Amino acid sequence: MKGTTWKKGLCLTLLTVSMAVGVTGCGKSSNEVGTEETAADAAAEKENILADMKEFTSESGSVSIYLENDWTTEDLGIDTWLGVHSADGREEVVVTQLPKNQYNGTVNSLDDLKALMEESFNITDAQETEVPEVPGLSGITAMTCTISTGTSSGDGYIIYGESDYAYYMLAYSANTINDKKKEKFNVSCSTLKETAIEEENGFTTEMTDTIRWFDASYAILTRTNNCDVNYFGGMAANEDNAAVAQASLDSSWGVTDRASADETMEWLLSEGHRKDFKDTMKTLIDAGIQNAAADTRKDVVLENYDVTEEEAQHLADMYGYYEQYGENAIDAWDYCRALSLAGFYYHAGYYTEQEALDKCLEIAQILQPLYTSWDEAMDSYLHGYEYWAEESSDERRAVYEELKAEENSLYNVDWNLTFEKTW
C-alpha cells in the first residue's frame, strides 16, 4: 500500500480545514499491569521502541508524533495534518485534526467523522478492537479493517476520539498489521503532541453586553454548529473563516455576494417563515380547527388538506402553538436567524464590521419588544424550528439549557438590556 493512498482519499472529501488547536496525546493500549515488575518491563519495552524513532511535525507545527527514523513525511494538502510513510511506501500513519469551530455543520460528531472516512476509502471487514488509553480524548473507538483502493488493499488500524477542541483520527495502514506493529503504533500514539496556534481575529470592537446579547440570540445555532459562542458571529474573523462562512452561506442560503446577502436579509425581515406560518394558521381557522377539541384537530386537517397523518398532526400541533402564543409564536425564529446571518455576512466579507453590527442593532430592536425573557424568546425560536423542520426541537432545547447553565453564560445578559452602540 503506497503512501499516497490516504492523501488521495482525504483530499477528495475535505475542502476546508484551517486552524490548529491544542490537545493532549494518545496513550498506549495495554492490559492492566498487575505488578511493579510488569510495569517496569512495559516501560522498558516502550523506551526500546522509541529509541528507534524520531519526531515528525506537521507543516504548521501544530502536530507531532514519533515514528520510525527512516520514514518520510508527505504533503496531505492540509498544513495541520500529518502524513508519514515508510521508506518502501508500504506503511503509513495519518494524524488528522478537525477543529470543531471550523466545520459549521460539516462534521458535528465522531459519527460524522467516521462517515467521512468511509466515504473517502473503501473500508471493509471493520471490527471493533480493544480501545487504547488516550488521555485528553473522549468517545474513543478503535477498529481494525481492510482499506482498498483501485489498485491495492491492506490492513488498517484506526483510532477515533475527540477533545473539547476537535475531532481526531489516528490511522495506521500497512500491507499486513500484526500485534507487534499494532503495539508499535500505540507507542507512537503515546507521543502525540499538538501545540495551540493563536487564532487571528480581525474583529476590533470591544465585546460589550450589547454584542453579547446579539450573540446570545443565535447561540443555540452557534453551538449546534460546533462554533464558538464567545465570538461575534460564532467564529474569529480571519481569512480561513471567511472561506468557511462563504461556503456555508452558499450551501445553506444560496448567498454568494452582497446582492444575494441583502436579498435574503430583506426576505427574513419582511416575511421569513412567520408569514407562511400566519397564513397557514388562518386557513386552518377558516377550516374550523378552532372549534375542534385538541385530540381531533388532526382530523380537521385531514378533511381539508391532502396531507399524510404525520403532516396533519404537525399542523395541528402548530395550531396549538398559535392558539397559545398568538401571531408572534415563531417570530423569533426569523429574527434570530437574521442576527446570525449578519454575523456570517461580516465573516464572509459581504458586510463590513460596522454594517454587521448596525444591522444586528436594528434587528435586536425589533425582536426585543416581542418577548419578555430569553426563555420566552428561545421558546419562540424553537417553535419556529419545529414548524420549518417538521421535527422535534428537543435536541436544540437541550443545547439551550446547557448554554444557560454555563459559567459566564451569554444568557446572564439581561433580555431587557438597554442597547448601547459602541462601534
Buried (B, 14 or more C-beta within 10 A) or exposed (E): BBBBBBBEBBBEEBEBBBBBBBBEBBBBBBEEEEEEEEEEEBEEBBEEBBEEBEEBBBBBEBBBBBBBEEBBBBEBEBBBBBBBBBEEBBBBBBBBBBBBBBBBBBBBEBEBBBEBBEEBBEBEEBEEBEBBBBEBBEEBEBBBBBBBBEEEBBBBBBBBBBBEBBBBBBBBBBEEBEEEBBBBBBBBBBBBBBBEBEBEEEBEBEEBBBBBBBBBBBBBBBBBBBBBBBBBBBBBBBEBBBBBBBBBBBEEBEBEBBEBBBBBBEBBBEEBBBEEBBEBBEEBBEBEBBEBEEEEBBBBBBEBBEBEEEBBBBBBBBBBBBBEBEEBBBBBBBBBBBBBBBBBBBBBBBBEBEBBBBBBBBBBEEBBEEBEEBEBBBBBBBBBBBBBEEEEBEEBBEBBEEBBEEEEBBBEBEBEBEBEEEB
